[in-house]
Amino acid sequence: MTDEFDIPVFKKAYDFYKMFYMFRTTVPKQDKYTIYLKSENLIIEIIEGILSASYKQKFEKISVLERTSLNLNVLRVFIRLMKEIQALDNKKYSALEEIIDEIGRMLGGWIRSLNPRQV
């Protein structure tokens, strides 16, 4: 059995959720139950995807990780949109975007390690 916290990308996504959750009180009410909630659900799906992939056989992991990576890219767009509609300030946006980039690099590395033919 794998300890989730032994997986660096899981730990990073877990900590990302905690940071995102702390911003909940600063998000305008009109955005809290729309784009913020959708973004929060995507983060939870990303965490679930990472955890699910950690328990799968090598040949099953790639599809789960690719779907998780797609969810991360959608989240990236939503976070950018939240900044543009001023639901997030620039400082919070930068902090979140930096972690999203790091999670993306980690997921990409994991996917490449499973499929060495991919460039």
C-alpha positions in Angstrom: 0.0 0.0 0.0 1.3 3.4 -0.9 1.4 6.3 1.6 -0.1 9.2 -0.3 2.3 11.7 1.3 5.2 9.7 -0.2 4.0 10.9 -3.6 5.4 14.5 -4.1 2.8 15.5 -6.6 0.0 14.4 -4.3 1.5 16.4 -1.4 1.8 19.4 -3.7 -1.8 19.1 -4.8 -3.0 18.5 -1.3 -1.2 21.7 -0.1 -2.5 23.6 -3.1 -6.1 22.7 -2.1 -5.4 24.0 1.5 -4.1 27.3 0.1 -7.0 27.6 -2.3 -9.5 26.9 0.5 -8.0 29.7 2.6 -8.8 32.2 -0.2 -12.5 31.3 0.0 -13.3 34.1 2.3 -11.9 36.7 0.0 -13.8 35.6 -3.1 -16.9 37.7 -3.8 -20.1 36.0 -3.1 -21.3 36.2 -6.7 -18.2 34.2 -7.7 -18.0 31.8 -4.8 -20.8 29.5 -6.0 -19.8 29.6 -9.6 -16.2 29.7 -10.8 -14.7 29.3 -7.4 -16.8 26.2 -6.6 -16.0 24.7 -10.1 -12.3 25.4 -9.5 -12.4 23.8 -6.0 -14.1 20.7 -7.5 -11.4 20.5 -10.2 -8.7 20.5 -7.5 -10.5 17.7 -5.7 -10.7 15.8 -9.0 -6.9 16.4 -9.5 -6.2 15.0 -6.1 -8.4 12.0 -6.7 -6.7 11.4 -10.1 -3.2 11.5 -8.6 -4.3 9.1 -5.8 -6.1 6.8 -8.2 -3.0 6.6 -10.5 -0.8 5.7 -7.6 -2.8 2.5 -7.0 -3.1 1.5 -10.7 -0.9 -0.8 -12.8 1.6 1.0 -15.0 -0.4 0.5 -18.2 -3.6 2.0 -16.5 -1.8 5.0 -15.0 -1.2 7.0 -18.2 -4.9 7.5 -19.1 -5.7 8.6 -15.5 -2.7 10.9 -15.4 -3.6 12.4 -18.8 -7.1 13.1 -17.6 -5.7 14.6 -14.4 -3.4 16.8 -16.5 -6.3 18.0 -18.6 -8.2 18.9 -15.4 -5.1 20.9 -14.3 -5.1 22.8 -17.6 -8.8 23.6 -17.2 -8.1 24.7 -13.7 -5.3 27.0 -15.0 -7.8 28.7 -17.3 -10.4 29.1 -14.5 -7.8 30.6 -12.1 -6.7 33.1 -14.8 -10.3 34.0 -15.4 -10.8 34.5 -11.7 -7.9 37.0 -11.7 -9.3 38.8 -14.8 -12.8 39.2 -13.2 -11.1 40.3 -10.0 -12.4 37.4 -7.9 -8.7 36.9 -7.0 -6.1 39.6 -6.6 -2.7 39.4 -8.4 -0.8 38.2 -5.4 -3.1 35.2 -4.8 -3.2 34.5 -8.5 0.6 34.4 -8.7 0.9 32.1 -5.7 -1.7 29.7 -7.2 -0.3 29.8 -10.7 3.2 29.0 -9.5 2.0 25.9 -7.7 -0.2 24.9 -10.7 2.9 25.1 -12.9 4.9 22.9 -10.5 2.1 20.3 -10.3 2.0 20.4 -14.2 5.7 19.7 -14.4 5.4 16.9 -11.9 2.5 15.3 -13.7 4.2 15.7 -17.1 7.3 14.0 -15.7 5.3 11.1 -14.3 3.5 10.6 -17.6 6.8 10.7 -19.5 8.4 8.2 -17.1 5.6 5.8 -17.9 5.8 6.4 -21.7 9.4 7.0 -22.6 8.5 7.1 -26.4 6.6 10.4 -25.7 8.7 13.5 -26.5 
